[in-house]
Amino acid sequence: MIRVCQEDFDVGALITELQSRDSSCGAVVSFVGLVRDINQGEAVSGLTLEHYPGMTQKSLEAICTRAKARFEVPHIDVVHRVGSLALNEQIVFVGVAARHREKAFLACEYVMDHLKSEAPFWKKEQRQEGELWLAQNDKDTLALARWGESE
Amino acid sequence: MISVLFFGRLRDLLKCERLELHHRDLTCLADVRAALVQREQSWEEFLQSKQTLGAVNQSMADEYTPVNDGDEVAFFPPVTGG
């Protein structure tokens, strides 16, 4: 299940649904990304997430399809919010159900690393001096390298 | 016609969200960039930047990706979601 939406999501409900989907799965791993109060040493009071509506769903589906094939995990759910978000609000959920935990952890990290470099979302932060579009983080670019793909 | 969309910081810099280009003489993504710069010289530094990514019909594209009549082309900065 891939969902891009404005409204908040219930992590508990998402995990419960994932746990009950397939009795061959012995592991569920999840990640939740939140709006943080400091970025690059600057105080942040909130952010706006813009996306390319026609492309986000397609892009997230492509990432999940690759992750499922590479790590042989049957279920990956992604929820990503757009619009205005306040501090501490949830931005993204990735949940993976797999037979064993090792591949569930790997698939979850793979999806997040690729979401951050491929999926067409852009963050604009509210800082004291005004609004600022975020530039891509070097750490995120480096995180991709470990998957050994040439993209 | 080809629809061209701009997103994020790039849209703010160009002060343009969307425009239409005649398909004539445009065969690949690089041609679309060139046609936009020809139309609006001040866009060159933003559109010809290696930082500016392109998509054709909602899939990531490179400079050689073909474009055809009716296609949707988009340009945007590196993505920052998650």
gemmi code that builds the backbone of each chain (N, CA, C; Angstrom):
import gemmi

chains = {
    "A": [
        ("MET", (0.843, -1.184, 0.000), (0.000, 0.000, 0.000), (0.891, 1.251, 0.000)),
        ("ILE", (0.624, 2.118, -0.955), (1.362, 3.379, -1.033), (0.327, 4.494, -0.939)),
        ("ARG", (0.574, 5.469, -0.067), (-0.396, 6.546, 0.070), (0.315, 7.891, 0.229)),
        ("VAL", (-0.109, 8.871, -0.533), (0.394, 10.237, -0.376), (-0.816, 11.072, 0.019)),
        ("CYS", (-0.732, 11.753, 1.168), (-1.932, 12.430, 1.673), (-1.561, 13.615, 2.556)),
        ("GLN", (-2.531, 14.462, 2.814), (-2.319, 15.609, 3.714), (-2.522, 15.189, 5.167)),
        ("GLU", (-3.496, 14.324, 5.397), (-3.886, 14.030, 6.777), (-2.861, 13.129, 7.485)),
        ("ASP", (-2.865, 13.240, 8.796), (-1.966, 12.454, 9.640), (-2.338, 10.971, 9.548)),
        ("PHE", (-1.417, 10.100, 10.011), (-1.696, 8.663, 9.979), (-1.486, 8.062, 11.360)),
        ("ASP", (-2.125, 6.914, 11.572), (-2.057, 6.219, 12.855), (-1.065, 5.059, 12.721)),
        ("VAL", (0.129, 5.244, 13.289), (1.188, 4.240, 13.139), (0.740, 2.888, 13.695)),
        ("GLY", (0.064, 2.925, 14.849), (-0.383, 1.678, 15.472), (-1.285, 0.886, 14.535)),
        ("ALA", (-2.230, 1.607, 13.914), (-3.175, 0.931, 13.015), (-2.457, 0.385, 11.781)),
        ("LEU", (-1.489, 1.143, 11.288), (-0.751, 0.695, 10.092), (0.037, -0.578, 10.407)),
        ("ILE", (0.694, -0.603, 11.570), (1.493, -1.778, 11.944), (0.586, -2.977, 12.223)),
        ("THR", (-0.514, -2.740, 12.918), (-1.441, -3.839, 13.217), (-1.945, -4.480, 11.925)),
        ("GLU", (-2.266, -3.637, 10.953), (-2.777, -4.161, 9.674), (-1.701, -4.980, 8.971)),
        ("LEU", (-0.463, -4.468, 9.011), (0.662, -5.158, 8.362), (0.930, -6.507, 9.038)),
        ("GLN", (0.806, -6.530, 10.363), (1.061, -7.766, 11.123), (0.039, -8.845, 10.818)),
        ("SER", (-1.181, -8.427, 10.489), (-2.230, -9.427, 10.319), (-2.407, -9.837, 8.859)),
        ("ARG", (-1.572, -9.279, 7.980), (-1.794, -9.493, 6.548), (-1.360, -10.866, 6.061)),
        ("ASP", (-0.289, -11.420, 6.658), (0.342, -12.609, 6.066), (0.993, -13.442, 7.175)),
        ("SER", (0.447, -14.620, 7.422), (0.947, -15.412, 8.553), (2.294, -16.077, 8.258)),
        ("SER", (2.811, -15.928, 7.027), (4.156, -16.463, 6.759), (5.228, -15.462, 7.199)),
        ("CYS", (4.810, -14.278, 7.615), (5.774, -13.249, 8.020), (5.989, -13.267, 9.531)),
        ("GLY", (7.260, -13.346, 9.931), (7.587, -13.370, 11.356), (8.188, -12.060, 11.825)),
        ("ALA", (8.296, -11.075, 10.937), (8.932, -9.814, 11.333), (8.237, -8.633, 10.677)),
        ("VAL", (8.002, -7.610, 11.475), (7.530, -6.332, 10.923), (8.482, -5.251, 11.429)),
        ("VAL", (9.045, -4.497, 10.484), (9.946, -3.399, 10.828), (9.314, -2.122, 10.296)),
        ("SER", (9.382, -1.047, 11.097), (8.792, 0.200, 10.594), (9.679, 1.390, 10.918)),
        ("PHE", (9.501, 2.440, 10.138), (10.215, 3.694, 10.349), (9.207, 4.831, 10.275)),
        ("VAL", (9.359, 5.803, 11.172), (8.523, 7.009, 11.110), (9.441, 8.227, 11.097)),
        ("GLY", (9.286, 9.090, 10.111), (10.055, 10.333, 10.041), (9.210, 11.481, 10.573)),
        ("LEU", (9.839, 12.354, 11.395), (9.122, 13.449, 12.061), (9.735, 14.807, 11.711)),
        ("VAL", (8.969, 15.857, 11.889), (9.491, 17.223, 11.720), (10.327, 17.557, 12.953)),
        ("ARG", (11.602, 17.918, 12.702), (12.554, 18.180, 13.792), (12.689, 19.687, 14.008)),
        ("ASP", (13.044, 20.075, 15.254), (13.076, 21.513, 15.569), (14.362, 22.226, 15.173)),
        ("ILE", (15.420, 21.443, 14.836), (16.663, 22.091, 14.408), (17.176, 21.397, 13.160)),
        ("ASN", (17.568, 22.169, 12.159), (18.169, 21.593, 10.966), (19.352, 22.452, 10.563)),
        ("GLN", (20.490, 21.818, 10.284), (21.725, 22.531, 9.894), (22.012, 23.665, 10.883)),
        ("GLY", (21.770, 23.389, 12.182), (22.085, 24.359, 13.224), (21.088, 25.501, 13.364)),
        ("GLU", (20.017, 25.495, 12.568), (19.041, 26.578, 12.613), (17.723, 26.090, 13.208)),
        ("ALA", (17.090, 26.962, 13.996), (15.798, 26.607, 14.575), (14.737, 26.563, 13.472)),
        ("VAL", (13.929, 25.527, 13.522), (12.875, 25.339, 12.522), (11.541, 25.304, 13.265)),
        ("SER", (10.542, 26.034, 12.734), (9.260, 26.047, 13.449), (8.179, 25.239, 12.735)),
        ("GLY", (8.500, 24.738, 11.550), (7.537, 23.918, 10.817), (7.989, 23.794, 9.385)),
        ("LEU", (7.285, 22.993, 8.599), (7.663, 22.920, 7.191), (6.469, 22.652, 6.277)),
        ("THR", (6.694, 22.959, 5.016), (5.688, 22.683, 3.998), (6.282, 21.672, 3.035)),
        ("LEU", (5.515, 20.643, 2.736), (5.980, 19.632, 1.801), (5.203, 19.722, 0.506)),
        ("GLU", (5.955, 19.976, -0.561), (5.335, 20.022, -1.888), (5.670, 18.723, -2.614)),
        ("HIS", (4.832, 18.313, -3.553), (5.172, 17.128, -4.351), (4.678, 17.285, -5.779)),
        ("TYR", (5.081, 16.327, -6.608), (4.652, 16.295, -8.010), (3.588, 15.216, -8.069)),
        ("PRO", (2.310, 15.617, -7.968), (1.239, 14.657, -7.747), (1.221, 13.473, -8.720)),
        ("GLY", (1.466, 13.727, -9.999), (1.403, 12.623, -10.955), (2.530, 11.620, -10.793)),
        ("MET", (3.604, 12.045, -10.145), (4.819, 11.216, -10.145), (5.131, 10.547, -8.807)),
        ("THR", (4.676, 11.129, -7.699), (5.075, 10.596, -6.390), (4.645, 9.147, -6.199)),
        ("GLN", (3.396, 8.863, -6.486), (2.880, 7.509, -6.298), (3.684, 6.508, -7.144)),
        ("LYS", (3.886, 6.883, -8.397), (4.609, 6.036, -9.348), (6.039, 5.769, -8.866)),
        ("SER", (6.678, 6.827, -8.376), (8.056, 6.732, -7.921), (8.163, 5.840, -6.677)),
        ("LEU", (7.242, 6.018, -5.727), (7.265, 5.204, -4.506), (6.977, 3.735, -4.842)),
        ("GLU", (6.067, 3.515, -5.776), (5.771, 2.139, -6.174), (6.997, 1.472, -6.794)),
        ("ALA", (7.715, 2.232, -7.624), (8.910, 1.675, -8.277), (9.968, 1.312, -7.227)),
        ("ILE", (10.162, 2.169, -6.229), (11.156, 1.907, -5.178), (10.759, 0.635, -4.410)),
        ("CYS", (9.483, 0.534, -4.052), (9.021, -0.630, -3.278), (9.118, -1.919, -4.092)),
        ("THR", (8.833, -1.835, -5.382), (8.943, -3.024, -6.236), (10.390, -3.525, -6.259)),
        ("ARG", (11.331, -2.595, -6.377), (12.755, -2.989, -6.391), (13.154, -3.578, -5.049)),
        ("ALA", (12.709, -2.964, -3.958), (13.066, -3.455, -2.620), (12.498, -4.853, -2.383)),
        ("LYS", (11.266, -5.072, -2.813), (10.637, -6.383, -2.620), (11.413, -7.467, -3.357)),
        ("ALA", (11.844, -7.154, -4.584), (12.579, -8.142, -5.382), (13.962, -8.383, -4.793)),
        ("ARG", (14.637, -7.317, -4.427), (16.021, -7.448, -3.958), (16.120, -8.175, -2.619)),
        ("PHE", (15.199, -7.889, -1.709), (15.296, -8.469, -0.363), (14.284, -9.588, -0.136)),
        ("GLU", (13.544, -9.924, -1.171), (12.532, -10.987, -1.102), (11.587, -10.778, 0.075)),
        ("VAL", (11.084, -9.548, 0.186), (10.084, -9.278, 1.228), (8.723, -9.100, 0.538)),
        ("PRO", (7.678, -9.701, 1.080), (6.384, -9.662, 0.390), (5.579, -8.370, 0.572)),
        ("HIS", (5.779, -7.651, 1.686), (4.886, -6.508, 1.935), (5.655, -5.257, 2.355)),
        ("ILE", (5.428, -4.173, 1.628), (5.999, -2.881, 2.024), (4.898, -1.828, 1.899)),
        ("ASP", (4.661, -1.095, 2.957), (3.690, 0.006, 2.941), (4.434, 1.332, 3.125)),
        ("VAL", (4.022, 2.344, 2.379), (4.600, 3.678, 2.545), (3.466, 4.697, 2.618)),
        ("VAL", (3.516, 5.568, 3.624), (2.593, 6.700, 3.698), (3.466, 7.957, 3.771)),
        ("HIS", (3.220, 8.912, 2.901), (3.999, 10.155, 2.924), (3.033, 11.326, 2.907)),
        ("ARG", (3.225, 12.252, 3.833), (2.318, 13.404, 3.895), (2.856, 14.575, 3.082)),
        ("VAL", (1.929, 15.438, 2.661), (2.279, 16.677, 1.975), (1.487, 17.814, 2.634)),
        ("GLY", (1.879, 19.053, 2.340), (1.182, 20.201, 2.927), (1.959, 20.773, 4.094)),
        ("SER", (1.266, 21.525, 4.965), (1.922, 22.187, 6.094), (1.995, 21.264, 7.296)),
        ("LEU", (3.194, 21.143, 7.857), (3.386, 20.271, 9.020), (4.063, 21.034, 10.149)),
        ("ALA", (3.557, 20.848, 11.362), (4.126, 21.520, 12.537), (5.225, 20.643, 13.144)),
        ("LEU", (5.961, 21.214, 14.083), (7.025, 20.479, 14.769), (6.498, 19.176, 15.341)),
        ("ASN", (7.337, 18.136, 15.220), (7.032, 16.843, 15.801), (5.941, 16.071, 15.049)),
        ("GLU", (5.368, 16.676, 14.028), (4.352, 15.933, 13.273), (5.012, 14.835, 12.446)),
        ("GLN", (4.230, 13.817, 12.130), (4.718, 12.698, 11.333), (4.755, 13.097, 9.866)),
        ("ILE", (5.866, 12.738, 9.204), (6.001, 13.028, 7.771), (5.811, 11.755, 6.944)),
        ("VAL", (6.516, 10.710, 7.362), (6.550, 9.511, 6.522), (6.527, 8.244, 7.368)),
        ("PHE", (5.875, 7.224, 6.825), (5.864, 5.893, 7.449), (6.312, 4.880, 6.412)),
        ("VAL", (7.245, 4.006, 6.806), (7.589, 2.851, 5.967), (7.444, 1.618, 6.838)),
        ("GLY", (6.661, 0.668, 6.400), (6.483, -0.577, 7.150), (6.769, -1.760, 6.241)),
        ("VAL", (7.545, -2.720, 6.770), (7.913, -3.898, 5.976), (7.563, -5.151, 6.763)),
        ("ALA", (6.880, -6.098, 6.121), (6.638, -7.402, 6.735), (7.414, -8.443, 5.940)),
        ("ALA", (8.174, -9.274, 6.662), (9.008, -10.278, 5.990), (9.046, -11.545, 6.824)),
        ("ARG", (9.575, -12.600, 6.219), (9.688, -13.867, 6.925), (10.597, -13.700, 8.159)),
        ("HIS", (11.766, -13.071, 7.951), (12.726, -12.862, 9.031), (13.140, -11.397, 9.132)),
        ("ARG", (13.691, -11.013, 10.275), (13.937, -9.586, 10.519), (15.036, -8.966, 9.662)),
        ("GLU", (16.109, -9.768, 9.326), (17.266, -9.163, 8.648), (16.830, -8.437, 7.367)),
        ("LYS", (16.066, -9.144, 6.550), (15.669, -8.549, 5.275), (14.631, -7.438, 5.460)),
        ("ALA", (13.857, -7.541, 6.525), (12.870, -6.481, 6.797), (13.593, -5.176, 7.129)),
        ("PHE", (14.652, -5.278, 7.977), (15.430, -4.075, 8.313), (16.070, -3.491, 7.048)),
        ("LEU", (16.693, -4.353, 6.254), (17.377, -3.882, 5.044), (16.400, -3.215, 4.075)),
        ("ALA", (15.260, -3.854, 3.853), (14.289, -3.308, 2.901), (13.785, -1.950, 3.374)),
        ("CYS", (13.583, -1.806, 4.682), (13.087, -0.549, 5.237), (14.110, 0.572, 4.993)),
        ("GLU", (15.380, 0.269, 5.237), (16.419, 1.279, 5.014), (16.571, 1.604, 3.534)),
        ("TYR", (16.485, 0.570, 2.708), (16.598, 0.764, 1.256), (15.502, 1.710, 0.763)),
        ("VAL", (14.282, 1.482, 1.222), (13.162, 2.323, 0.783), (13.380, 3.767, 1.230)),
        ("MET", (13.783, 3.977, 2.485), (13.999, 5.351, 2.952), (15.137, 6.041, 2.192)),
        ("ASP", (16.253, 5.335, 1.998), (17.387, 5.945, 1.284), (16.992, 6.348, -0.136)),
        ("HIS", (16.208, 5.520, -0.798), (15.837, 5.819, -2.178), (14.704, 6.843, -2.255)),
        ("LEU", (13.807, 6.785, -1.286), (12.739, 7.800, -1.232), (13.366, 9.196, -1.144)),
        ("LYS", (14.428, 9.294, -0.328), (15.063, 10.600, -0.125), (15.856, 11.081, -1.330)),
        ("SER", (16.136, 10.197, -2.284), (16.897, 10.662, -3.443), (16.105, 10.625, -4.742)),
        ("GLU", (14.947, 9.944, -4.766), (14.220, 9.788, -6.031), (12.788, 10.317, -6.011)),
        ("ALA", (12.126, 10.204, -4.874), (10.693, 10.517, -4.871), (10.509, 12.042, -4.880)),
        ("PRO", (9.684, 12.555, -5.806), (9.599, 14.004, -6.008), (8.806, 14.751, -4.929)),
        ("PHE", (9.457, 14.902, -3.773), (8.935, 15.730, -2.674), (9.970, 16.818, -2.402)),
        ("TRP", (9.504, 18.003, -2.009), (10.426, 19.096, -1.657), (9.958, 19.749, -0.370)),
        ("LYS", (10.928, 19.975, 0.532), (10.602, 20.585, 1.830), (10.975, 22.059, 1.832)),
        ("LYS", (10.053, 22.854, 2.354), (10.349, 24.271, 2.596), (10.222, 24.478, 4.091)),
        ("GLU", (11.323, 24.917, 4.717), (11.309, 25.078, 6.182), (10.913, 26.490, 6.578)),
        ("GLN", (10.196, 26.579, 7.703), (9.935, 27.882, 8.297), (11.015, 28.130, 9.355)),
        ("ARG", (11.861, 29.111, 9.085), (12.911, 29.489, 10.027), (12.663, 30.932, 10.467)),
        ("GLN", (13.468, 31.346, 11.450), (13.282, 32.702, 11.975), (13.380, 33.769, 10.889)),
        ("GLU", (14.363, 33.585, 9.958), (14.563, 34.613, 8.935), (13.593, 34.476, 7.754)),
        ("GLY", (12.739, 33.488, 7.814), (11.755, 33.313, 6.731), (11.712, 31.887, 6.225)),
        ("GLU", (11.117, 31.708, 5.050), (10.985, 30.364, 4.503), (12.198, 30.015, 3.647)),
        ("LEU", (12.595, 28.744, 3.708), (13.785, 28.332, 2.976), (13.583, 26.939, 2.372)),
        ("TRP", (13.794, 26.859, 1.036), (13.755, 25.532, 0.403), (14.993, 24.753, 0.834)),
        ("LEU", (14.810, 23.529, 1.221), (15.953, 22.714, 1.636), (16.742, 22.230, 0.431)),
        ("ALA", (18.070, 22.185, 0.594), (18.920, 21.590, -0.440), (19.166, 20.143, -0.043)),
        ("GLN", (19.500, 19.311, -1.015), (19.729, 17.897, -0.701), (20.945, 17.764, 0.214)),
        ("ASN", (20.806, 16.859, 1.157), (21.786, 16.626, 2.184), (22.868, 15.651, 1.672)),
        ("ASP", (24.155, 15.974, 1.906), (25.232, 15.076, 1.458), (25.122, 13.696, 2.088)),
        ("LYS", (24.643, 13.706, 3.331), (24.491, 12.432, 4.053), (23.524, 11.501, 3.306)),
        ("ASP", (22.479, 12.101, 2.744), (21.495, 11.302, 2.011), (22.076, 10.744, 0.718)),
        ("THR", (22.934, 11.551, 0.082), (23.559, 11.090, -1.152), (24.516, 9.945, -0.841)),
        ("LEU", (25.273, 10.086, 0.270), (26.210, 9.036, 0.680), (25.481, 7.753, 1.058)),
        ("ALA", (24.313, 7.921, 1.685), (23.560, 6.750, 2.144), (23.211, 5.831, 0.973)),
        ("LEU", (23.061, 6.411, -0.201), (22.691, 5.622, -1.384), (23.821, 4.713, -1.836)),
        ("ALA", (25.050, 5.197, -1.640), (26.224, 4.497, -2.180), (26.322, 3.065, -1.665)),
        ("ARG", (25.878, 2.844, -0.439), (26.065, 1.518, 0.150), (25.232, 0.431, -0.525)),
        ("TRP", (24.240, 0.825, -1.315), (23.411, -0.186, -1.980), (24.040, -0.670, -3.276)),
        ("GLY", (25.191, -0.061, -3.648), (25.959, -0.555, -4.789), (25.225, -0.519, -6.111)),
        ("GLU", (24.433, 0.523, -6.316), (23.745, 0.647, -7.594), (24.350, 1.830, -8.326)),
        ("SER", (24.343, 1.784, -9.637), (24.765, 2.987, -10.359), (23.512, 3.614, -10.940)),
        ("GLU", (23.146, 4.748, -10.373), (21.899, 5.380, -10.829), (22.172, 6.728, -11.440)),
    ],
    "B": [
        ("MET", (1.653, 19.594, -28.764), (2.159, 20.430, -27.677), (2.786, 19.571, -26.581)),
        ("ILE", (3.734, 20.164, -25.881), (4.347, 19.501, -24.728), (4.067, 20.391, -23.511)),
        ("SER", (3.559, 19.791, -22.442), (3.338, 20.543, -21.203), (4.616, 20.495, -20.382)),
        ("VAL", (5.020, 21.642, -19.877), (6.225, 21.698, -19.049), (5.842, 22.207, -17.665)),
        ("LEU", (6.224, 21.446, -16.633), (5.909, 21.824, -15.251), (7.199, 22.095, -14.482)),
        ("PHE", (7.127, 23.003, -13.513), (8.279, 23.311, -12.654), (7.857, 23.158, -11.201)),
        ("PHE", (8.772, 22.648, -10.374), (8.428, 22.423, -8.965), (9.473, 22.983, -8.007)),
        ("GLY", (9.046, 23.145, -6.752), (9.934, 23.513, -5.651), (10.604, 24.866, -5.873)),
        ("ARG", (11.863, 24.941, -5.444), (12.600, 26.205, -5.520), (12.718, 26.694, -6.959)),
        ("LEU", (12.837, 25.748, -7.888), (12.967, 26.128, -9.296), (11.741, 26.922, -9.766)),
        ("ARG", (10.557, 26.467, -9.367), (9.331, 27.169, -9.757), (9.349, 28.606, -9.224)),
        ("ASP", (9.814, 28.776, -7.977), (9.886, 30.123, -7.398), (10.891, 30.996, -8.152)),
        ("LEU", (12.049, 30.397, -8.505), (13.084, 31.177, -9.206), (12.609, 31.606, -10.591)),
        ("LEU", (11.921, 30.700, -11.277), (11.452, 31.017, -12.637), (10.151, 31.813, -12.620)),
        ("LYS", (9.501, 31.831, -11.467), (8.173, 32.452, -11.336), (7.216, 31.882, -12.384)),
        ("CYS", (7.290, 30.578, -12.549), (6.441, 29.914, -13.535), (6.158, 28.489, -13.059)),
        ("GLU", (4.901, 28.119, -13.145), (4.489, 26.806, -12.668), (4.322, 25.828, -13.828)),
        ("ARG", (3.864, 26.375, -14.950), (3.515, 25.509, -16.073), (3.459, 26.315, -17.354)),
        ("LEU", (3.903, 25.703, -18.444), (3.715, 26.334, -19.755), (3.613, 25.259, -20.826)),
        ("GLU", (3.227, 25.670, -22.027), (3.089, 24.729, -23.137), (4.096, 25.106, -24.220)),
        ("LEU", (4.725, 24.091, -24.801), (5.678, 24.329, -25.895), (5.203, 23.597, -27.138)),
        ("HIS", (5.470, 24.192, -28.305), (5.170, 23.470, -29.546), (6.135, 22.297, -29.666)),
        ("HIS", (5.622, 21.170, -30.058), (6.422, 19.959, -30.123), (7.456, 20.015, -31.247)),
        ("ARG", (7.172, 20.777, -32.269), (8.037, 20.869, -33.451), (9.518, 21.024, -33.070)),
        ("ASP", (10.386, 20.220, -33.656), (11.848, 20.275, -33.456), (12.311, 19.783, -32.086)),
        ("LEU", (11.427, 19.355, -31.230), (11.865, 18.871, -29.921), (11.853, 17.337, -29.946)),
        ("THR", (13.034, 16.740, -29.815), (13.064, 15.273, -29.882), (13.460, 14.636, -28.547)),
        ("CYS", (14.175, 15.387, -27.706), (14.601, 14.798, -26.432), (14.585, 15.876, -25.340)),
        ("LEU", (14.837, 15.440, -24.104), (14.752, 16.366, -22.970), (15.703, 17.552, -23.127)),
        ("ALA", (16.902, 17.307, -23.667), (17.872, 18.395, -23.849), (17.290, 19.480, -24.762)),
        ("ASP", (16.528, 19.062, -25.771), (15.909, 20.034, -26.685), (14.889, 20.904, -25.949)),
        ("VAL", (14.185, 20.301, -25.004), (13.179, 21.059, -24.251), (13.886, 22.117, -23.400)),
        ("ARG", (14.980, 21.715, -22.738), (15.747, 22.701, -21.953), (16.186, 23.849, -22.843)),
        ("ALA", (16.742, 23.506, -24.009), (17.265, 24.531, -24.918), (16.139, 25.459, -25.401)),
        ("ALA", (14.983, 24.880, -25.706), (13.866, 25.690, -26.197), (13.383, 26.654, -25.114)),
        ("LEU", (13.417, 26.206, -23.865), (12.974, 27.074, -22.760), (13.934, 28.238, -22.571)),
        ("VAL", (15.242, 27.936, -22.690), (16.250, 28.984, -22.523), (16.154, 29.994, -23.675)),
        ("GLN", (15.874, 29.463, -24.861), (15.730, 30.351, -26.020), (14.537, 31.298, -25.827)),
        ("ARG", (13.513, 30.779, -25.225), (12.300, 31.560, -24.987), (12.502, 32.594, -23.883)),
        ("GLU", (13.318, 32.216, -22.867), (13.514, 33.086, -21.701), (14.988, 32.985, -21.270)),
        ("GLN", (15.804, 33.864, -21.810), (17.250, 33.810, -21.600), (17.645, 33.769, -20.116)),
        ("SER", (16.889, 34.490, -19.283), (17.261, 34.589, -17.865), (17.086, 33.253, -17.138)),
        ("TRP", (16.463, 32.277, -17.774), (16.276, 30.977, -17.132), (17.495, 30.068, -17.289)),
        ("GLU", (18.448, 30.495, -18.129), (19.548, 29.604, -18.488), (20.290, 29.030, -17.288)),
        ("GLU", (20.701, 29.931, -16.350), (21.513, 29.453, -15.227), (20.774, 28.423, -14.377)),
        ("PHE", (19.451, 28.533, -14.338), (18.677, 27.582, -13.520), (18.392, 26.288, -14.288)),
        ("LEU", (18.047, 26.432, -15.556), (17.644, 25.243, -16.327), (18.834, 24.416, -16.789)),
        ("GLN", (19.957, 25.068, -17.082), (21.117, 24.316, -17.563), (21.968, 23.800, -16.410)),
        ("SER", (21.579, 24.118, -15.181), (22.324, 23.630, -14.025), (22.204, 22.109, -13.925)),
        ("LYS", (23.314, 21.454, -13.573), (23.304, 19.994, -13.413), (22.404, 19.575, -12.258)),
        ("GLN", (22.157, 20.544, -11.362), (21.290, 20.276, -10.208), (19.831, 20.107, -10.610)),
        ("THR", (19.465, 20.685, -11.747), (18.066, 20.639, -12.158), (17.750, 19.314, -12.854)),
        ("LEU", (16.870, 18.544, -12.220), (16.523, 17.219, -12.736), (15.330, 17.321, -13.674)),
        ("GLY", (15.196, 16.308, -14.523), (14.081, 16.304, -15.461), (13.305, 14.997, -15.402)),
        ("ALA", (12.024, 15.094, -15.729), (11.189, 13.895, -15.820), (10.360, 13.997, -17.092)),
        ("VAL", (10.100, 12.857, -17.708), (9.197, 12.816, -18.862), (8.073, 11.848, -18.518)),
        ("ASN", (6.858, 12.324, -18.654), (5.671, 11.521, -18.306), (5.791, 10.882, -16.918)),
        ("GLN", (6.186, 11.689, -15.951), (6.229, 11.307, -14.528), (7.264, 10.231, -14.208)),
        ("SER", (8.292, 10.076, -15.069), (9.411, 9.195, -14.734), (10.703, 9.976, -14.916)),
        ("MET", (11.676, 9.721, -14.013), (12.972, 10.393, -14.105), (13.543, 10.193, -15.513)),
        ("ALA", (14.136, 11.248, -16.053), (14.632, 11.174, -17.428), (16.049, 11.721, -17.487)),
        ("ASP", (16.790, 11.337, -18.534), (18.084, 11.984, -18.757), (17.973, 12.838, -20.023)),
        ("GLU", (19.094, 13.435, -20.408), (19.049, 14.398, -21.515), (18.617, 13.769, -22.839)),
        ("TYR", (18.805, 12.446, -22.960), (18.509, 11.775, -24.233), (17.114, 11.158, -24.260)),
        ("THR", (16.388, 11.249, -23.161), (15.039, 10.671, -23.126), (14.172, 11.340, -24.184)),
        ("PRO", (13.537, 10.549, -25.065), (12.725, 11.139, -26.130), (11.487, 11.844, -25.591)),
        ("VAL", (11.093, 12.895, -26.274), (9.812, 13.545, -25.966), (8.949, 13.544, -27.225)),
        ("ASN", (7.666, 13.333, -27.015), (6.727, 13.273, -28.131), (5.551, 14.200, -27.871)),
        ("ASP", (4.820, 14.464, -28.941), (3.654, 15.332, -28.836), (2.718, 14.811, -27.738)),
        ("GLY", (2.251, 15.695, -26.879), (1.327, 15.299, -25.818), (2.022, 14.908, -24.520)),
        ("ASP", (3.353, 14.824, -24.527), (4.074, 14.414, -23.310), (4.046, 15.510, -22.246)),
        ("GLU", (4.256, 15.072, -21.004), (4.400, 16.000, -19.882), (5.855, 15.955, -19.414)),
        ("VAL", (6.508, 17.101, -19.462), (7.905, 17.201, -19.037), (7.934, 18.026, -17.755)),
        ("ALA", (8.774, 17.621, -16.800), (8.877, 18.401, -15.560), (10.345, 18.643, -15.221)),
        ("PHE", (10.617, 19.806, -14.647), (11.964, 20.131, -14.157), (11.860, 20.498, -12.685)),
        ("PHE", (12.854, 20.046, -11.908), (12.814, 20.323, -10.472), (14.186, 20.159, -9.834)),
        ("PRO", (14.352, 20.734, -8.634), (15.624, 20.600, -7.920), (15.743, 19.200, -7.316)),
        ("PRO", (16.941, 18.836, -6.808), (17.075, 17.555, -6.113), (15.982, 17.410, -5.052)),
        ("VAL", (15.493, 16.204, -4.885), (14.336, 16.001, -4.009), (14.753, 15.980, -2.535)),
        ("THR", (13.837, 16.369, -1.658), (14.181, 16.475, -0.229), (13.052, 15.962, 0.664)),
        ("GLY", (12.383, 14.889, 0.234), (11.290, 14.365, 1.055), (11.787, 13.464, 2.168)),
        ("GLY", (10.853, 12.780, 2.795), (11.184, 11.795, 3.825), (11.325, 12.371, 5.208)),
    ],
}
model = gemmi.Model(1)
for chain_id, residues in chains.items():
    chain = gemmi.Chain(chain_id)
    for i, (resn, *xyz) in enumerate(residues, 1):
        res = gemmi.Residue()
        res.name, res.seqid = resn, gemmi.SeqId(i, " ")
        for name, pos in zip(("N", "CA", "C"), xyz):
            atom = gemmi.Atom()
            atom.name, atom.element = name, gemmi.Element(name[0])
            atom.pos, atom.b_iso = gemmi.Position(*pos), 0.0
            res.add_atom(atom)
        chain.add_residue(res)
    model.add_chain(chain)
structure = gemmi.Structure()
structure.add_model(model)
structure.setup_entities()
